Amino acid sequence: MDSIGTRIKLIRSRNNLKQIEFGSLLGIKQGYVTNLESGRATPSEQLIKAISLQFGIREEWLFTGEEPMYQPAEEAAEEILDRYGVDFIRIALEKAKARGLYGDLQPKDIIPVEDIELNQIICYLTDTWKNGDQRIKNWLSIQFEKSFPEFKEYLQKNRLQTAKRTGNGA
């Protein structure tokens, strides 16, 4: 990525946001977003921090383009805990559960709110997957398989079981 403006535009487009929506999330006007993306304006450190927090992007990547783009889940979870505390996280998880934001999970599969760290990891991965393009999804899959070599075998086993249940397998 050549410029910070190009990187900001990439974040906005990957999140399917119009300039006005992106600006609203960050408390800035659409015209300023235009100026940032075109390089006519330079974001303040405060705005860089806001973008980083809002979208899980590493500040270093915003400043320099140095990969990785996304903040590791552990760092994001630590920042959220430091910034908002455990009670805020519990409330957020309960609201997410009430709104059905756990995706396709069945009620019996939902992790207890008490296991906050695991919930944060799952939420972060789910959001990154849902909002990411195919490149991000491929990267996440590769990283997950590197971290958990047994995952590939687990996936194959579950695919076979699903195929047998639906009558599409051997």
C-alpha positions as CSV (number, residue, x, y, z in Angstrom):
1,M,0.0,0.0,0.0
2,D,1.4,3.3,-1.0
3,S,-0.2,5.8,1.4
4,I,-2.1,6.0,4.6
5,G,-5.0,7.4,2.6
6,T,-5.0,4.2,0.4
7,R,-4.9,2.1,3.5
8,I,-7.8,4.0,5.1
9,K,-9.9,3.5,1.9
10,L,-9.1,-0.2,1.9
11,I,-10.4,-0.5,5.5
12,R,-13.6,1.4,4.6
13,S,-14.2,-0.7,1.4
14,R,-13.5,-4.0,3.1
15,N,-16.1,-3.1,5.7
16,N,-18.6,-2.2,2.9
17,L,-19.0,1.4,4.3
18,K,-19.8,4.5,2.4
19,Q,-17.6,7.5,3.3
20,I,-20.4,9.1,5.3
21,E,-20.9,5.8,7.3
22,F,-17.2,5.4,7.9
23,G,-16.9,9.0,9.0
24,S,-19.9,8.7,11.3
25,L,-18.4,5.7,13.1
26,L,-15.3,7.8,13.7
27,G,-16.9,11.1,14.5
28,I,-15.6,12.8,11.3
29,K,-17.3,14.3,8.3
30,Q,-17.6,12.6,4.9
31,G,-15.5,15.4,3.3
32,Y,-12.7,14.8,5.6
33,V,-12.8,11.1,4.8
34,T,-12.5,12.0,1.1
35,N,-9.5,14.2,1.9
36,L,-7.9,11.5,3.9
37,E,-8.3,8.9,1.2
38,S,-7.0,11.2,-1.5
39,G,-4.0,12.3,0.6
40,R,-5.1,15.9,0.9
41,A,-5.3,15.4,4.7
42,T,-3.3,13.5,7.2
43,P,-5.0,11.7,10.1
44,S,-4.1,12.7,13.6
45,E,-2.7,10.1,16.0
46,Q,-6.1,10.1,17.8
47,L,-7.9,9.3,14.6
48,I,-5.4,6.5,13.8
49,K,-6.1,5.1,17.3
50,A,-9.9,5.3,16.7
51,I,-9.6,3.5,13.3
52,S,-7.4,0.9,14.9
53,L,-9.9,0.3,17.8
54,Q,-13.0,0.4,15.6
55,F,-11.8,-2.0,12.9
56,G,-9.2,-4.2,14.7
57,I,-6.4,-2.8,12.5
58,R,-2.8,-2.5,13.7
59,E,-1.7,1.1,14.1
60,E,1.7,0.2,12.7
61,W,0.0,-1.0,9.5
62,L,-2.0,2.2,9.2
63,F,1.2,4.3,9.5
64,T,3.6,2.2,7.4
65,G,1.7,-0.6,5.6
66,E,3.8,-3.2,7.4
67,E,1.9,-6.5,7.6
68,P,0.0,-7.9,9.3
69,M,-2.9,-5.6,8.8
70,Y,-5.2,-6.9,11.5
71,Q,-4.4,-6.9,15.2
72,P,-3.9,-10.3,16.7
73,A,-7.0,-11.4,18.6
74,E,-5.1,-11.6,21.9
75,E,-4.0,-8.0,21.6
76,A,-7.5,-6.8,20.6
77,A,-9.0,-8.8,23.6
78,E,-6.5,-7.2,26.0
79,E,-7.2,-3.7,24.7
80,I,-11.0,-4.2,25.1
81,L,-10.6,-5.6,28.6
82,D,-8.3,-2.7,29.6
83,R,-10.5,-0.1,28.1
84,Y,-14.0,-1.3,29.1
85,G,-13.5,-3.8,31.9
86,V,-15.1,-7.2,32.5
87,D,-18.6,-5.9,33.3
88,F,-18.9,-4.1,30.0
89,I,-17.8,-7.3,28.1
90,R,-20.4,-9.4,30.0
91,I,-23.2,-6.9,29.1
92,A,-22.0,-6.8,25.4
93,L,-22.0,-10.6,25.2
94,E,-25.5,-10.9,26.7
95,K,-26.8,-8.3,24.3
96,A,-25.1,-10.1,21.3
97,K,-26.7,-13.3,22.5
98,A,-30.2,-11.6,22.8
99,R,-29.9,-10.2,19.3
100,G,-28.9,-13.6,17.9
101,L,-25.4,-12.5,16.9
102,Y,-23.9,-15.9,17.5
103,G,-24.5,-16.8,13.9
104,D,-25.6,-20.4,13.3
105,L,-24.7,-21.7,16.8
106,Q,-27.5,-23.5,18.6
107,P,-28.3,-22.4,22.1
108,K,-26.6,-25.5,23.5
109,D,-23.4,-24.5,21.7
110,I,-23.2,-21.0,23.0
111,I,-20.2,-20.6,25.4
112,P,-21.1,-19.4,28.9
113,V,-20.6,-15.7,29.4
114,E,-18.2,-16.4,32.2
115,D,-15.6,-17.6,29.7
116,I,-15.0,-14.1,28.5
117,E,-11.7,-14.6,26.7
118,L,-13.0,-17.5,24.6
119,N,-16.1,-15.5,23.7
120,Q,-13.9,-12.6,22.6
121,I,-11.8,-14.8,20.4
122,I,-14.9,-16.4,18.8
123,C,-16.6,-13.0,18.3
124,Y,-13.4,-11.5,16.8
125,L,-12.9,-14.4,14.4
126,T,-16.6,-14.4,13.5
127,D,-16.6,-10.7,12.7
128,T,-13.3,-10.9,10.8
129,W,-14.7,-13.8,8.8
130,K,-18.0,-12.1,8.0
131,N,-16.5,-8.8,7.1
132,G,-13.4,-10.2,5.3
133,D,-13.0,-10.8,1.6
134,Q,-11.8,-14.2,0.2
135,R,-8.2,-13.2,0.8
136,I,-8.8,-12.6,4.5
137,K,-10.8,-15.8,4.8
138,N,-8.0,-17.8,3.2
139,W,-5.4,-16.2,5.4
140,L,-7.5,-17.0,8.5
141,S,-7.9,-20.6,7.5
142,I,-4.1,-21.0,6.9
143,Q,-3.3,-19.4,10.2
144,F,-5.7,-21.5,12.0
145,E,-4.4,-24.7,10.4
146,K,-0.8,-23.6,11.3
147,S,-1.8,-23.0,14.9
148,F,-3.9,-26.1,15.2
149,P,-2.6,-28.8,12.9
150,E,-5.3,-31.2,14.1
151,F,-8.0,-28.9,12.8
152,K,-7.7,-30.2,9.2
153,E,-8.4,-33.7,10.4
154,Y,-11.3,-32.4,12.6
155,L,-12.8,-30.6,9.6
156,Q,-12.6,-33.7,7.4
157,K,-14.2,-35.9,10.1
158,N,-17.1,-33.4,10.5
159,R,-17.6,-33.1,6.7
160,L,-17.9,-36.9,6.4
161,Q,-20.4,-37.0,9.3
162,T,-22.4,-34.2,7.7
163,A,-22.3,-35.9,4.3
164,K,-23.5,-39.2,5.8
165,R,-26.4,-37.4,7.7
166,T,-27.5,-35.6,4.5
167,G,-27.1,-38.6,2.3
168,N,-24.4,-36.9,0.1
169,G,-21.5,-39.0,1.3
170,A,-20.0,-42.4,1.0
